Amino acid sequence: MKANCLAIRLVLTLMALSIPMTQTTALPTGFNYDEEKVPDYTLPDPLVANNGTRIQSAAQWTDSRRGELLKLFEEHVYGRRPGRPEAMEFEVTSVDNNALNGTAIRKEITIHFEGKNEPYAVHVLLYLPKKNMGPVPVFLGYNFNGNHSIHSDQGISLSTSWMRKNENGNKNHLATESARGSSSSRWPVETILARGYGLATAYYGDIEPDHKEGWKDGIRSFYKIDENGKSLALEDWSAISAWSWGLNRIVDYFETDLDIDSNRIALLGHSRLGKTAVWAGANDERFAITISNNSGCGGAALSRRAFGETVERINTSFPHWFNGNFKSYNGNESALPVDQHELIALMAPRPVYVASAKEDVWADPHGEFLSAKAAGEVYALFGKPGVGVETQPDVNTPVGDFIGYHIRTGKHDVTAFDWEQYLSFADRHYQNPRSDPLPLK
């Protein structure tokens, strides 16, 4: 009888969330999807310093508390990172001034971290609107399946890096020509360019292949010293820290390209790359806007809720994503000295956007909203409004000011609806005269 009641309760919960019942079979069993079963928790206060002092001004946050929180996330979640390589070189490997039927400039850039004699490099694809508008703001984001996957453009070089899955045209973990444009639905290149923005992307596997032994072929096998000159062992950092470090190196290149407005870089990440984006945005204040798309556990969602994917599950399934210390919080989220609302707060006062999807129950959409909302008290120190609402908004109803948020219909993905909100968010905060801004509803 008790089992039947629980089954009925789960059905009613899923109905309330407007989740098609066909998805229930796809959700991993043994995890909580019921709001009434979320454990009681108390969020750590981002405005209480390590010594117990209450942070009451933007200056106090900037001068002391921000650095404390960064170190806590380094120690307990993501790990430390190396600094900027002294031998780094930028090589523009191709330029087409008449790409996409003459509407765009396409550039390919290889960033050699230790010069051309070492294998460690990331290959960047950059599209810029061809209109003579001077330096343009750029959206930057990693892709999952190689640069060639974001568009059918035959001029994009086919990646030769190891691919995570044998799908989307990949065979034997390598890309084939049939993979070209396989992820184009997530990258509306022409729309982005028409709105006056550039788009830059790179394959995250160039930095480190996404599997537990990927460090052997990635930068974690090479760099042994952190940015402060201290010893950096494998467990002291993580794949997410390595990937985020690579995003910072791409911005290093942007600062040398006169076609790019390097003061207006919007960083976007989806899923595990959303986790990467928020960690990169927290570390590097050169990102003017940071966008988390369905980033879930270890990204925007509150860990203490233990809703959907948990700390233990993510550390078990993907042991390479986070540092060694994070595993000590398996089944013990309440002991974490930080939670993800504080990671979002580390972007303050820069604009940040958190997006959820109704059917993405595994990523805890409500926990993502609560995290964005709780970060607002830090933004208030700077006189910047946060999400502006007390409860999670209706689907497809964007809210917020310096902290944007929406939950849309659909599944774990990046959609045209998501991009429309991100472009409009950037329009507002950049006051972009080259775009046709739409009001944020």
Number of C-alpha atoms within 10 A of each C-alpha: 6 7 8 9 10 11 12 12 13 16 15 13 16 19 12 9 12 13 19 11 11 8 13 14 8 9 15 11 10 7 14 20 20 14 11 9 11 13 13 9 10 9 19 15 18 25 20 14 17 14 6 8 10 14 18 12 13 17 12 15 23 13 10 13 22 21 13 15 22 20 15 16 22 22 17 21 28 30 27 26 22 21 15 15 14 9 10 17 15 17 14 12 12 14 15 14 15 12 19 20 6 11 17 22 18 24 20 23 19 20 23 21 22 15 17 16 8 9 14 19 21 22 24 23 23 22 27 27 27 20 12 8 10 12 17 24 23 26 25 25 24 26 22 20 29 32 26 28 28 24 22 17 14 13 16 21 16 17 22 12 18 20 23 16 16 12 15 16 18 20 14 12 15 20 25 16 14 14 23 26 22 19 19 14 15 18 21 16 21 17 14 21 21 18 18 22 30 28 24 25 23 28 25 29 24 25 26 26 22 23 15 13 12 18 20 12 17 22 24 23 13 11 16 16 15 17 13 10 10 11 12 18 16 16 15 22 27 25 31 28 27 25 27 27 23 25 26 20 18 21 18 17 19 18 14 11 12 11 18 20 17 22 18 20 25 25 25 24 23 25 21 19 24 27 27 31 31 31 27 25 27 23 18 17 17 20 26 22 25 30 27 28 31 31 28 31 28 30 31 34 30 29 28 25 24 24 27 24 23 26 22 19 15 17 20 12 11 14 19 22 26 24 25 20 16 23 18 16 17 15 14 15 21 19 11 18 15 23 24 28 28 27 26 30 25 29 27 25 22 20 24 31 27 30 26 33 24 22 21 22 24 20 27 28 29 22 25 30 26 19 25 29 25 20 24 22 17 28 23 16 19 15 11 17 19 24 26 15 10 9 11 19 17 13 14 16 14 20 22 21 19 24 29 25 29 27 26 22 17 17 16 19 15 20 16 13 11 20 17 17 24 24 21 20 26 25 22 17 15 14 12 17 11 13 17 13 17 13 10 17 9
